[in-house]
Amino acid sequence: MKKFNLKIFIALTAIISLVSCKKTLDSLLTNPNYPTPTSADVDLYINKVQLSFQKFFEHTNNYSGPLARMENWIGPLYRNAYSPSSFDEQWTDAYQNVINNANALIPLAESQNKFIQAGMAKTLKAYTLGTLVDNFNNIPNTESELGVANPNPKADAGATVYVTVQALLDDAILDFQKPGAAAVASDLFYGGKAANWIALAKTLKLKFYMQTRLVDNTANAKIKALIAENNLINTPAQDFVFKYATNNSTPDSRHPKYATDYLSTGGGGNYLSNYFMWAVAAQKYGGAVNLKGDPRLRFYFYREVLNYAAFNSQTCPCYINSQYNNSNFPAWYPPVPSQTPYCVVGSGYYGRDHGDNSGAPPDDTYRTAYGVYPVGGQFDANQGKPVTMTLGGGGAGISPIWLSSFTSFLEAEANLTLGITDAGDARTLLQSGINTSITKVTGFASTINVAVDTSYAPKAAQTQGYLDLVLGNYDAATTANAKLNVVMSEYYIALWGNGIEAYNNLRRTGMPLNLQPAVTVPNPGFFMRSFYYPSVYINRNLNAAPQKTPGDAVNKVFWDNNPDTFIK
């Protein structure tokens, strides 16, 4: 009989224990914060997709809005206003966060009968892909679906990606209609209401078909069918908006524009566009500000000053040079009807002109800030005081991604350009769009508990007076193109907070006409008809599409066949 060896026994016991321990530890290697796709919670996944989508929208908005003259565009030349790295966040938001997570979520959701979540992911992915095309034209799509199997995906033609977008929306609509779908625990937009998601998907189909109406002779019938079916975003209850809250740290849940405008040190942040403020406050009134004109004026903008008495050559040199009579325009500044503003708008409205790249003087406490709509700021009741960190609604604003008023204006465009009358005549649609926009904007303060001084709140007579003025201008227009300009100008004003559609509309229709030109140089070069490809794409993808040449007039997206000098 062999002698028992205690040392060997202990060693074997230790090895067995280690093996057993390793097996136990191996089962715990899955990080609960980063679950594998098969163990992921679909509702947590869709939450990630939605939050990433919100960031994608706002990052895209940051570059579209200034080109559309909604915010200050620095310039002074289009070719060097932005760099490829400017668009890195937008690209990363899209591919790494929205699309990648949507791709992982969709088969998992379908396997669990969570069809509404699958449809949501497809809808948000479709919007993201379509918007990437609208910004860059040819983009990776087919090969990008391969993930790590192909780290250098080739770009697909923009028109081909648009076909994918429409197919995704069709699939989403089917998902929303499937019986036995599991409940949705996390729907930040519609609270799990499949009918609203269907209306959104069909409205996005209409939007993307309207984008292609200049280059696709089959689009007319598709647009007509969608409008005739009338299952679109037609009521404010269906509005596609992202809602923000008031927490200012870890995480900051406020509207990002509020966060940059309403600072603890007092004073505004970014410059708003003088042209856009002028278009709302003064354009229809001979160029002079009318505080009792557009009912949305005091909700859109908050003035930190009510006049220019405190301005001097150090704080506001542009104002001193303009002599506040708007007569000191550069010699080459083109004449336009009711000549657009130069430096100041009037009545304390103070932003920056298109293309003004001069340094920022100490004018923080003079800059007009975002108002209560859509960023959750302060209502303008002639306070004339600098903004503060918690003023107004504390940032509980919205991102107006698609509103029912937008649908009315888009249908009016279809009526005037394609002769589609199923939704009614363009004049009635114009009136509906304006009414719906005014109602939403003027009622927004009450939804976030911002007090509106009744002395300055617009009355019914003011709204009616504004409608009469616009409809009178429409009736006086003698051509379909002139009528379309009235429609697109009102669409432009209703888009406040959404520069993405304003930029698309501008490239598609060239309207509003007579936009403020760049003010610091007589020739800013060709208007940016698409963006540079992001540096994260060009530098890391061996098969990336060729980078665009700065200032090249051919940098148009596939649906833009307008002349090179269409927009200044």
C-alpha positions as CSV (number, residue, x, y, z in Angstrom):
1,M,0.0,0.0,0.0
2,K,1.4,3.3,-1.0
3,K,2.0,5.9,1.7
4,F,-0.5,8.8,1.7
5,N,1.3,12.0,0.5
6,L,-0.2,15.0,2.2
7,K,1.6,17.5,-0.1
8,I,0.3,15.9,-3.3
9,F,-3.2,15.9,-1.8
10,I,-3.1,19.6,-0.9
11,A,-1.7,20.4,-4.4
12,L,-4.4,18.5,-6.2
13,T,-7.1,20.1,-4.0
14,A,-5.8,23.5,-4.8
15,I,-5.8,22.8,-8.5
16,I,-9.4,21.4,-8.4
17,S,-10.4,24.5,-6.4
18,L,-8.8,26.8,-8.9
19,V,-10.5,25.1,-11.8
20,S,-13.8,25.2,-10.0
21,C,-13.3,28.9,-9.1
22,K,-12.3,29.7,-12.7
23,K,-15.6,28.2,-13.9
24,T,-17.5,30.2,-11.3
25,L,-15.6,33.4,-12.2
26,D,-16.0,32.8,-16.0
27,S,-19.8,32.8,-15.5
28,L,-19.5,36.3,-14.0
29,L,-17.3,37.8,-16.7
30,T,-20.3,39.5,-18.5
31,N,-20.4,43.1,-17.4
32,P,-24.0,44.0,-16.5
33,N,-23.3,47.5,-17.8
34,Y,-22.3,46.1,-21.2
35,P,-24.5,43.0,-21.8
36,T,-24.0,40.7,-24.7
37,P,-26.7,41.1,-27.5
38,T,-28.4,37.8,-26.5
39,S,-28.8,38.8,-22.9
40,A,-29.5,42.5,-23.5
41,D,-32.8,44.1,-22.3
42,V,-34.6,45.3,-25.4
43,D,-36.1,48.3,-23.6
44,L,-32.7,49.4,-22.3
45,Y,-31.3,49.0,-25.8
46,I,-34.0,51.2,-27.4
47,N,-33.4,53.8,-24.7
48,K,-29.8,54.0,-25.8
49,V,-30.9,54.3,-29.5
50,Q,-33.3,57.1,-28.6
51,L,-30.8,59.1,-26.5
52,S,-28.1,58.7,-29.2
53,F,-30.7,59.8,-31.8
54,Q,-31.4,63.0,-29.9
55,K,-27.6,63.8,-29.8
56,F,-27.4,63.1,-33.6
57,F,-30.3,65.5,-34.2
58,E,-28.8,68.3,-32.2
59,H,-25.2,67.9,-33.5
60,T,-26.6,68.0,-37.1
61,N,-28.7,71.0,-36.2
62,N,-25.6,72.9,-35.0
63,Y,-24.2,73.0,-38.5
64,S,-27.4,73.2,-40.5
65,G,-29.0,76.1,-38.6
66,P,-26.2,78.6,-39.1
67,L,-26.1,78.0,-42.9
68,A,-29.9,78.6,-42.9
69,R,-29.4,81.9,-41.2
70,M,-31.0,80.8,-38.0
71,E,-27.9,81.1,-35.9
72,N,-24.7,83.0,-36.4
73,W,-22.5,81.6,-39.2
74,I,-19.0,82.8,-38.7
75,G,-17.6,82.4,-42.2
76,P,-16.5,84.6,-43.9
77,L,-15.8,82.1,-46.7
78,Y,-17.9,79.0,-47.1
79,R,-14.9,76.8,-48.0
80,N,-13.2,77.4,-44.6
81,A,-16.2,77.9,-42.3
82,Y,-16.1,74.3,-41.2
83,S,-13.4,71.6,-41.2
84,P,-13.8,67.9,-41.6
85,S,-13.4,67.4,-37.8
86,S,-16.4,69.6,-37.3
87,F,-18.6,66.7,-38.3
88,D,-16.9,63.9,-36.3
89,E,-19.5,63.9,-33.5
90,Q,-22.4,63.8,-35.9
91,W,-20.8,60.8,-37.8
92,T,-20.0,58.9,-34.5
93,D,-23.5,59.6,-33.1
94,A,-25.0,58.1,-36.3
95,Y,-22.9,55.0,-37.0
96,Q,-21.5,54.0,-33.6
97,N,-24.5,54.8,-31.5
98,V,-27.8,55.0,-33.4
99,I,-27.2,52.6,-36.3
100,N,-25.0,50.1,-34.5
101,N,-27.3,49.8,-31.6
102,A,-30.4,49.7,-33.8
103,N,-28.8,46.8,-35.9
104,A,-28.1,44.8,-32.7
105,L,-31.6,45.5,-31.2
106,I,-33.8,44.7,-34.2
107,P,-33.3,40.9,-34.4
108,L,-33.3,40.6,-30.7
109,A,-36.6,42.5,-30.4
110,E,-38.2,40.5,-33.2
111,S,-37.2,37.2,-31.5
112,Q,-39.0,38.5,-28.3
113,N,-42.2,39.8,-30.1
114,K,-41.2,43.3,-29.2
115,F,-42.2,44.5,-32.6
116,I,-42.9,48.1,-31.6
117,Q,-39.3,48.5,-30.3
118,A,-38.1,47.0,-33.5
119,G,-40.2,49.4,-35.5
120,M,-38.9,52.3,-33.4
121,A,-35.3,51.3,-34.1
122,K,-35.9,51.0,-37.8
123,T,-37.6,54.4,-37.9
124,L,-34.8,56.2,-36.1
125,K,-32.2,54.4,-38.2
126,A,-34.1,55.5,-41.4
127,Y,-34.2,59.1,-40.3
128,T,-30.5,59.0,-39.4
129,L,-29.4,57.4,-42.7
130,G,-31.5,59.8,-44.8
131,T,-30.1,62.8,-42.9
132,L,-26.6,61.6,-43.4
133,V,-27.3,61.5,-47.2
134,D,-28.8,65.0,-47.0
135,N,-25.6,66.2,-45.4
136,F,-22.9,64.2,-47.1
137,N,-24.5,62.5,-50.2
138,N,-22.7,59.1,-50.7
139,I,-22.2,57.3,-47.4
140,P,-21.4,53.7,-46.2
141,N,-24.5,51.6,-45.7
142,T,-24.5,48.1,-47.2
143,E,-21.0,47.2,-46.2
144,S,-21.2,49.1,-42.9
145,E,-23.8,46.5,-41.8
146,L,-21.0,43.9,-41.7
147,G,-19.4,45.5,-38.6
148,V,-16.0,44.2,-37.6
149,A,-16.0,41.8,-40.5
150,N,-15.4,44.8,-42.8
151,P,-13.8,47.8,-41.0
152,N,-13.4,49.7,-44.3
153,P,-16.9,49.8,-45.8
154,K,-17.3,51.5,-49.2
155,A,-19.8,54.3,-49.7
156,D,-23.1,53.6,-51.3
157,A,-24.7,56.2,-53.7
158,G,-27.0,58.6,-51.9
159,A,-29.9,57.6,-54.1
160,T,-29.4,53.9,-53.2
161,V,-29.3,54.7,-49.5
162,Y,-32.6,56.6,-49.9
163,V,-34.1,53.3,-51.2
164,T,-33.0,51.6,-48.1
165,V,-34.5,54.4,-46.0
166,Q,-37.9,53.9,-47.6
167,A,-37.7,50.1,-47.1
168,L,-36.8,50.6,-43.4
169,L,-39.8,52.8,-43.0
170,D,-42.1,50.3,-44.7
171,D,-40.7,47.5,-42.5
172,A,-41.3,49.7,-39.4
173,I,-44.9,50.3,-40.4
174,L,-45.5,46.6,-40.7
175,D,-43.9,46.0,-37.2
176,F,-46.1,48.6,-35.6
177,Q,-49.2,46.7,-37.0
178,K,-48.2,43.2,-35.8
179,P,-50.6,41.6,-33.3
180,G,-49.3,40.3,-30.0
181,A,-46.6,42.9,-29.6
182,A,-45.1,43.2,-26.1
183,A,-45.5,46.4,-24.2
184,V,-42.9,49.1,-24.5
185,A,-41.3,50.2,-21.2
186,S,-39.1,53.0,-22.7
187,D,-40.6,55.2,-25.4
188,L,-39.3,58.7,-25.0
189,F,-41.3,60.1,-27.9
190,Y,-44.8,58.5,-28.0
191,G,-45.2,56.4,-24.8
192,G,-45.5,53.2,-26.8
193,K,-48.4,54.4,-29.0
194,A,-47.9,52.4,-32.2
195,A,-50.4,54.6,-34.1
196,N,-48.3,57.7,-33.6
197,W,-45.1,55.9,-34.8
198,I,-47.0,54.8,-37.9
199,A,-47.9,58.4,-38.6
200,L,-44.3,59.4,-38.1
201,A,-43.0,56.7,-40.4
202,K,-45.4,57.7,-43.2
203,T,-44.6,61.4,-42.6
204,L,-40.9,60.7,-43.0
205,K,-41.6,58.8,-46.2
206,L,-43.4,61.9,-47.5
207,K,-40.5,64.1,-46.4
208,F,-37.9,62.0,-48.1
209,Y,-40.0,61.7,-51.3
210,M,-40.4,65.5,-51.4
211,Q,-36.6,65.8,-51.2
212,T,-36.3,63.7,-54.4
213,R,-39.1,65.4,-56.3
214,L,-36.6,67.3,-58.5
215,V,-34.8,64.2,-59.7
216,D,-37.3,61.4,-59.5
217,N,-40.3,61.4,-61.8
218,T,-41.9,58.5,-59.8
219,A,-42.0,60.6,-56.6
220,N,-45.1,62.5,-57.6
221,A,-47.4,59.4,-57.5
222,K,-45.9,58.3,-54.1
223,I,-46.3,61.7,-52.6
224,K,-49.9,61.9,-53.9
225,A,-50.7,58.4,-52.4
226,L,-49.3,59.4,-48.9
227,I,-51.2,62.7,-48.9
228,A,-54.4,61.0,-50.0
229,E,-54.2,58.3,-47.3
230,N,-53.8,61.2,-44.8
231,N,-52.2,59.0,-42.0
232,L,-49.5,61.7,-41.3
233,I,-48.5,63.8,-38.4
234,N,-51.5,66.2,-38.6
235,T,-52.2,67.1,-35.0
236,P,-50.0,68.5,-32.2
237,A,-50.6,65.3,-30.2
238,Q,-48.6,63.5,-32.8
239,D,-45.6,65.9,-32.9
240,F,-42.3,64.2,-32.9
241,V,-40.3,66.0,-30.3
242,F,-37.6,65.2,-27.7
243,K,-38.4,66.6,-24.3
244,Y,-35.7,67.9,-22.0
245,A,-35.7,68.4,-18.2
246,T,-34.0,70.9,-15.8
247,N,-31.2,69.0,-14.2
248,N,-28.0,70.9,-14.8
249,S,-25.3,68.2,-13.9
250,T,-24.6,64.5,-13.9
251,P,-26.3,64.3,-16.2
252,D,-27.2,67.7,-17.7
253,S,-30.7,67.0,-19.0
254,R,-31.4,70.6,-20.1
255,H,-31.9,71.7,-23.7
256,P,-28.3,72.1,-25.1
257,K,-29.1,75.6,-26.4
258,Y,-30.3,76.7,-23.0
259,A,-27.1,75.3,-21.4
260,T,-25.0,77.5,-23.6
261,D,-27.2,80.6,-23.4
262,Y,-28.3,80.8,-19.8
263,L,-25.0,81.0,-17.9
264,S,-24.3,81.3,-14.2
265,T,-22.2,84.4,-14.9
266,G,-25.1,86.2,-16.6
267,G,-25.3,87.1,-20.2
268,G,-26.1,85.2,-23.3
269,G,-23.9,82.6,-25.0
270,N,-24.1,82.0,-28.8
271,Y,-25.1,84.8,-31.2
272,L,-28.5,84.4,-32.8
273,S,-28.9,85.4,-36.4
274,N,-29.8,89.0,-37.0
275,Y,-31.5,87.9,-40.3
276,F,-33.8,85.4,-38.6
277,M,-34.8,87.8,-35.8
278,W,-35.5,90.4,-38.5
279,A,-37.5,87.9,-40.6
280,V,-39.8,87.3,-37.6
281,A,-39.9,90.8,-36.1
282,A,-39.5,93.3,-39.0
283,Q,-39.6,92.0,-42.5
284,K,-43.3,92.2,-43.0
285,Y,-43.4,95.6,-41.5
286,G,-41.2,97.6,-43.8
287,G,-38.0,96.6,-42.0
288,A,-39.0,98.2,-38.6
289,V,-39.6,96.0,-35.6
290,N,-43.2,95.4,-34.7
291,L,-43.5,94.0,-31.2
292,K,-47.2,93.4,-31.8
293,G,-46.8,91.6,-35.1
294,D,-45.9,87.9,-35.1
295,P,-47.4,86.4,-31.9
296,R,-44.4,84.1,-31.6
297,L,-41.8,86.9,-31.3
298,R,-41.6,87.2,-27.5
299,F,-41.6,83.4,-27.1
300,Y,-38.8,82.9,-29.6
301,F,-36.3,85.5,-28.4
302,Y,-35.4,87.0,-25.0
303,R,-33.8,90.5,-25.1
304,E,-31.2,91.3,-22.5
305,V,-31.6,95.0,-23.4
306,L,-34.5,96.9,-24.9
307,N,-32.4,99.6,-26.7
308,Y,-28.8,100.3,-27.6
309,A,-28.2,103.2,-25.2
310,A,-25.4,101.3,-23.4
311,F,-23.6,100.3,-26.6
312,N,-20.2,101.8,-27.3
313,S,-17.2,101.3,-29.5
314,Q,-15.7,98.7,-27.2
315,T,-18.7,96.6,-26.3
316,C,-20.4,96.8,-29.7
317,P,-18.2,98.3,-32.4
318,C,-20.4,97.1,-35.2
319,Y,-23.3,99.1,-33.8
320,I,-21.2,102.2,-33.7
321,N,-20.1,101.7,-37.2
322,S,-23.7,101.2,-38.4
323,Q,-24.8,104.4,-36.6
324,Y,-28.0,102.6,-35.9
325,N,-29.7,103.7,-39.0
326,N,-28.7,100.6,-41.0
327,S,-27.4,103.0,-43.7
328,N,-23.7,102.2,-43.4
329,F,-23.8,99.0,-45.4
330,P,-20.7,97.9,-47.3
331,A,-20.6,99.3,-50.7
332,W,-21.1,95.9,-52.4
333,Y,-24.0,94.9,-50.1
334,P,-26.7,93.9,-52.6
335,P,-30.1,95.8,-52.5
336,V,-33.0,93.5,-51.5
337,P,-36.6,94.3,-50.7
338,S,-36.9,95.9,-47.3
339,Q,-33.1,95.7,-47.1
340,T,-32.0,93.1,-44.6
341,P,-30.4,94.3,-41.3
342,Y,-26.8,95.3,-40.8
343,C,-25.4,94.8,-37.3
344,V,-28.6,95.4,-35.3
345,V,-32.3,94.7,-35.9
346,G,-34.0,97.3,-33.7
347,S,-35.7,97.5,-30.3
348,G,-32.8,95.8,-28.5
349,Y,-32.6,92.7,-30.7
350,Y,-28.9,92.0,-31.1
351,G,-27.2,89.1,-32.7
352,R,-24.8,88.8,-35.6
353,D,-24.9,89.1,-39.4
354,H,-24.3,86.1,-41.7
355,G,-20.6,85.6,-42.2
356,D,-19.4,88.1,-39.5
357,N,-16.1,86.5,-38.3
358,S,-14.9,89.4,-36.2
359,G,-13.8,88.7,-32.6
360,A,-16.4,88.8,-29.9
361,P,-16.4,92.0,-27.9
362,P,-17.6,92.2,-24.2
363,D,-21.2,92.2,-25.3
364,D,-22.4,89.1,-23.4
365,T,-25.1,91.0,-21.5
366,Y,-26.5,92.5,-24.7
367,R,-26.9,89.5,-26.9
368,T,-30.4,88.3,-27.6
369,A,-31.0,84.8,-26.1
370,Y,-33.2,81.9,-27.0
371,G,-36.6,82.4,-25.5
372,V,-39.1,80.1,-23.8
373,Y,-39.7,78.2,-27.1
374,P,-38.2,75.8,-27.9
375,V,-35.3,75.7,-25.4
376,G,-37.2,76.3,-22.1
377,G,-35.9,79.8,-21.6
378,Q,-37.5,83.0,-20.5
379,F,-40.6,84.8,-21.9
380,D,-39.8,88.4,-23.1
381,A,-41.9,90.8,-21.1
382,N,-39.7,93.8,-21.6
383,Q,-37.5,92.8,-18.6
384,G,-34.4,93.9,-20.3
385,K,-32.2,92.0,-17.9
386,P,-29.3,89.6,-18.4
387,V,-30.1,85.9,-18.4
388,T,-29.2,83.7,-15.5
389,M,-28.6,80.0,-15.1
390,T,-32.1,79.1,-13.9
391,L,-34.2,81.7,-15.6
392,G,-37.5,80.8,-17.3
393,G,-38.1,77.1,-17.7
394,G,-34.7,76.0,-16.6
395,G,-34.0,74.3,-20.0
396,A,-37.1,72.1,-20.1
397,G,-37.4,72.6,-23.8
398,I,-37.9,70.4,-26.8
399,S,-36.1,69.4,-30.0
400,P,-38.9,70.0,-32.7
401,I,-37.9,67.2,-35.0
402,W,-41.2,67.1,-36.9
403,L,-44.3,69.0,-36.0
404,S,-47.8,68.9,-37.5
405,S,-47.3,72.5,-38.8
406,F,-44.4,71.2,-40.9
407,T,-46.7,68.7,-42.5
408,S,-49.1,71.5,-43.6
409,F,-46.3,73.5,-45.1
410,L,-44.9,70.5,-46.9
411,E,-48.3,69.6,-48.3
412,A,-48.7,73.2,-49.5
413,E,-45.3,72.9,-51.3
414,A,-46.6,69.7,-53.0
415,N,-49.7,71.5,-54.1
416,L,-47.8,74.4,-55.7
417,T,-45.0,72.4,-57.2
418,L,-46.6,69.1,-58.1
419,G,-50.3,70.1,-58.4
420,I,-51.3,67.6,-55.7
421,T,-54.6,68.8,-54.2
422,D,-55.6,65.9,-52.0
423,A,-54.9,67.8,-48.7
424,G,-56.6,70.9,-50.0
425,D,-55.4,74.1,-51.6
426,A,-52.1,75.7,-50.7
427,R,-53.7,78.8,-49.2
428,T,-55.7,76.7,-46.7
429,L,-52.6,74.6,-45.8
430,L,-50.6,77.8,-45.3
431,Q,-53.2,79.1,-42.9
432,S,-53.3,75.8,-41.1
433,G,-49.5,75.6,-40.7
434,I,-49.4,79.2,-39.3
435,N,-52.3,78.6,-36.9
436,T,-50.9,75.3,-35.6
437,S,-47.4,76.8,-35.2
438,I,-48.7,79.9,-33.3
439,T,-50.9,77.7,-31.0
440,K,-48.0,75.4,-30.2
441,V,-45.5,78.2,-29.5
442,T,-47.7,80.5,-27.5
443,G,-49.0,77.6,-25.4
444,F,-45.6,76.1,-24.7
445,A,-44.8,78.2,-21.7
446,S,-47.7,76.8,-19.7
447,T,-46.5,73.2,-20.3
448,I,-43.2,73.9,-18.5
449,N,-44.6,76.3,-15.9
450,V,-43.2,79.6,-17.2
451,A,-45.2,82.6,-16.3
452,V,-46.3,84.8,-19.2
453,D,-47.2,88.4,-18.4
454,T,-50.7,89.0,-19.7
455,S,-49.7,92.5,-20.6
456,Y,-47.5,91.1,-23.3
457,A,-49.2,87.9,-24.2
458,P,-50.6,87.9,-27.7
459,K,-54.3,88.3,-28.0
460,A,-56.6,86.7,-30.6
461,A,-56.8,89.9,-32.6
462,Q,-53.0,89.9,-32.9
463,T,-53.0,86.4,-34.3
464,Q,-55.8,87.2,-36.7
465,G,-54.0,90.3,-37.8
466,Y,-50.8,88.3,-38.6
467,L,-52.8,85.7,-40.5
468,D,-54.5,88.4,-42.5
469,L,-51.2,90.0,-43.4
470,V,-49.6,86.8,-44.6
471,L,-52.6,85.6,-46.5
472,G,-52.9,89.0,-48.1
473,N,-49.3,88.7,-49.3
474,Y,-50.1,85.2,-50.6
475,D,-53.1,86.5,-52.5
476,A,-51.1,89.4,-53.9
477,A,-48.4,87.0,-55.3
478,T,-49.0,86.7,-59.0
479,T,-47.1,83.5,-59.8
480,A,-46.9,80.0,-58.2
481,N,-43.3,80.6,-57.4
482,A,-44.1,83.8,-55.6
483,K,-46.8,82.0,-53.7
484,L,-44.4,79.3,-52.8
485,N,-42.0,81.8,-51.4
486,V,-44.7,83.0,-49.0
487,V,-45.3,79.4,-47.9
488,M,-41.6,78.6,-47.5
489,S,-40.9,81.8,-45.6
490,E,-43.6,80.9,-43.1
491,Y,-42.3,77.4,-42.9
492,Y,-38.9,78.8,-42.2
493,I,-40.2,80.9,-39.3
494,A,-42.2,77.9,-37.9
495,L,-39.0,75.8,-38.0
496,W,-37.3,77.7,-35.1
497,G,-35.2,75.1,-33.3
498,N,-34.9,72.9,-36.4
499,G,-32.2,74.1,-38.8
500,I,-32.0,70.7,-40.5
501,E,-35.3,71.1,-42.4
502,A,-34.5,74.8,-43.1
503,Y,-31.2,73.8,-44.7
504,N,-33.0,71.1,-46.8
505,N,-35.7,73.5,-47.9
506,L,-33.2,76.1,-48.9
507,R,-31.3,73.7,-51.1
508,R,-34.5,72.3,-52.6
509,T,-36.4,75.5,-53.2
510,G,-34.0,78.4,-52.7
511,M,-36.5,79.9,-50.3
512,P,-37.0,82.1,-48.5
513,L,-35.8,84.4,-51.2
514,N,-33.5,87.4,-50.5
515,L,-31.6,85.9,-47.6
516,Q,-29.1,88.1,-45.9
517,P,-25.8,87.7,-47.8
518,A,-22.4,87.3,-46.1
519,V,-21.6,90.8,-44.8
520,T,-17.8,90.9,-44.5
521,V,-16.7,89.8,-48.0
522,P,-18.1,90.6,-51.4
523,N,-17.6,87.0,-52.6
524,P,-17.9,84.2,-49.9
525,G,-17.6,81.5,-52.5
526,F,-20.1,78.8,-53.3
527,F,-22.7,78.1,-50.7
528,M,-22.1,74.8,-48.9
529,R,-24.5,72.4,-50.7
530,S,-23.2,69.5,-48.6
531,F,-20.8,69.1,-45.7
532,Y,-17.2,67.8,-45.8
533,Y,-16.8,64.2,-44.9
534,P,-15.8,63.8,-41.2
535,S,-12.1,63.3,-40.4
536,V,-13.0,60.1,-38.5
537,Y,-14.3,58.7,-41.7
538,I,-11.6,59.9,-44.1
539,N,-8.6,59.1,-41.8
540,R,-9.8,55.7,-40.6
541,N,-11.5,54.1,-43.6
542,L,-9.2,52.9,-46.4
543,N,-12.2,52.9,-48.8
544,A,-13.6,56.2,-47.8
545,A,-15.2,58.3,-50.5
546,P,-13.0,61.1,-51.8
547,Q,-12.9,64.2,-49.6
548,K,-14.7,67.1,-51.1
549,T,-12.8,70.0,-52.5
550,P,-13.2,73.2,-50.6
551,G,-15.5,75.6,-52.4
552,D,-16.3,73.2,-55.2
553,A,-19.7,73.9,-56.7
554,V,-20.4,70.3,-57.5
555,N,-20.6,69.3,-53.9
556,K,-24.4,68.7,-54.1
557,V,-26.4,65.8,-52.7
558,F,-28.1,63.6,-55.3
559,W,-31.5,65.2,-55.0
560,D,-30.2,68.8,-55.5
561,N,-30.1,69.6,-59.2
562,N,-30.4,73.4,-58.8
563,P,-27.9,75.8,-60.4
564,D,-24.5,76.3,-58.8
565,T,-25.3,79.8,-57.8
566,F,-28.8,79.0,-56.6
567,I,-28.0,80.1,-53.0
568,K,-25.6,82.9,-51.8
